[in-house]
Amino acid sequence: MRHCLHQTRFVWLLAAWFVCFGNLDAEEPSCSWMVDGISDASVRQSVSLHPGDGIEGIWSATSDGARIAVVPGAVPGGARSFADSYLLVVLKSPRAAILPGTVMGWCSPAAKSGFYDARLFTKCDGRRLSSPKRFTIRINDGSRLSLIEVRDGVEFVAWRLLPYMFRSVLRERRE
């Protein structure tokens, strides 16, 4: 009887939790926003005072000279998260219209060490970034970031079927 009471209490607590926190995939921002007062110096000072994950800091793109800061922060109006979350903020952009302090996406640690689940804005209408898409960020050798786009759905690749189509036709001759 006592075990049944504890189970019932657990079920009610679980139901109450889902009522309060059930919408963990709340509305995510559809376009970028600005973070005031962010600069190279403020990011360096923040990282030196509070060293955290390996992703925090300033990252540079070698191809176009862009610089982004990865800083702890939360997504406004976004899902509640029990993990650390980080904002990816533009410090220097090759596009003159994208101002320093523009948030270009956000990420949180994935299950595997050195990997992060991210949402990055993929379209630019001049001054604002929009259309967030899912990416996986990987830290390579502690000095490079790799962005891997996550594609939803099923992909059919007909070329991969070719070896299987001719298995019954082509056989090795054994003598």
N, C-alpha and C positions, 0 to 999 in steps of 0.2 A: 504494500500500500504506500509506504514511504517513497519507494523508488518511482512509483507512478506519479506522485505529487511533484517530485523533482523533474520528471520528464515533462509534465504539463507546464510547470513554471518555465522550463527552458524553452518550450515551444512558444509560450506567450512572449518571453523576452526576445526571441528570434523574430517573431512577427512584429513586435514594436520597433525593433531595430530596422527592419525593412521598410516600415512606414516612415520612419524618420530619415533613414539614409539610403533608401532603396534606389533612388535615382542617381546612381554614381556616374552615369554618362549624361550629365546635365549638358545644357547648351554650351558648346565651345565657341570661342570667338570666331567670327567669319572673316575678320580683317585685322590688320595690325593695329597696335596702339603704341603710345610713346611712354618711355621711362625717363623722368626728369633727373638731371644731375649726374648722369653716368658719363665717365670719361676713362681713358686709359689709366690715369693716376688713381682714380677712386676704385677701379677694379683691382689694380695691383695691391693697393692698401688693404682692401677687403680680403683678398686671398692670403696676404701675408699675416693678417691678424687672425683669421679663422680658416686655416687650411682644411679643406673638406675632401670631397671626391676628386678623382683625377681629371674630371671634365671641367671643373671650375677654372676660369682664367680667361686669357685672351688668345684667340686662335686667328691665324692669318691664312688667307687663300693665296697660294703661290701664283696662280694663273692671272688674277686680275688685281691683286693688291688689297682686296677687301679684308676687313678685320671685324671679328665678332667677339663679344664677351659672353661667356656663359656664367650666369650669376644665379644664386638661389632666389626663387620667387614663385608666386602663385599666378594662375591664370584667372583673370576676373570673370566671374560668372561660370567658371568651368567646374568640372567634376571635383568632388572632394577626393583628396588623395591622402593615403596613409604613408606614402613613400616621399622621399625628398623630391622636390620638383625644381627645375631650373628653367630660366628664360634665356633665349638666345637673342642678344641685343646687338644691333648694328653699331659699330664704332666708326667705321669708315667704309663707304660704299663706292664702287666705280660709277654708279648712277648718281648724278648730282641731286636728283629729286628725293632720294631716300636719305633722310636726315639722320644724324647720329642720335641714338636713343630709340630708334624704331625697333620694336620687337618683331623678329622674323620667325619666331616659333618657340616651342617649349619642349622639354623632355623630362623623363624620369627614369631611374635605373630599371633595367630589365632583370630577369632572373639570372642571367649569366654575367659574371663579372666582366667589366669593360664594355658592356653593351647597354644602350639606352633606347627606350621607346620614345619616339619624337613625332611631333606634328610641326611641319614647316609650311609657311605660306609659299605658294608656287606661282602666283600671278601678281603682276604689278600694273596698276592702272595710272601710273604717273607718280603719285605721292604715297599711295597706300598699297600694302601687300594684302592679298586675299587668297581664297581657295586653299585651305589647309589640307595637306595630304600626309599620310602616315609614312614614316621613315624609321629605319633603325640606324642609330649612330654607333659606330665601333671605334674604340680608341686603339690604334695600332702602335705598338712600341712606346706608348706613353707620350708620343710626340706628333702623331698624325690622327686626324679624324677621317673616317670613311662614312659616307652617307649611302644607305641602301634603301631604295624605294620598296615599300611593302605593297604588293598588289593583292587586292581582294578578289575572290572568285576562283573559277577553275579555268585553266588554260589548256587548250587542245593543240598539240603539236603533231601534225600528221607525219612529219619526217621521222619521228622516233618509232613509228609503226613499221617502217620498211624492213628492218631486219626480221621482224616477226612474220611478215606477209610471205616471205620467200623461204621460210624454214622447211616447209613440207616439199617444196619444189627442188631446192638445192640440197643435195646430200653428198656426204663424202663417199667415195668409192673405196670399198675395202676388198682386198684381194687375198 
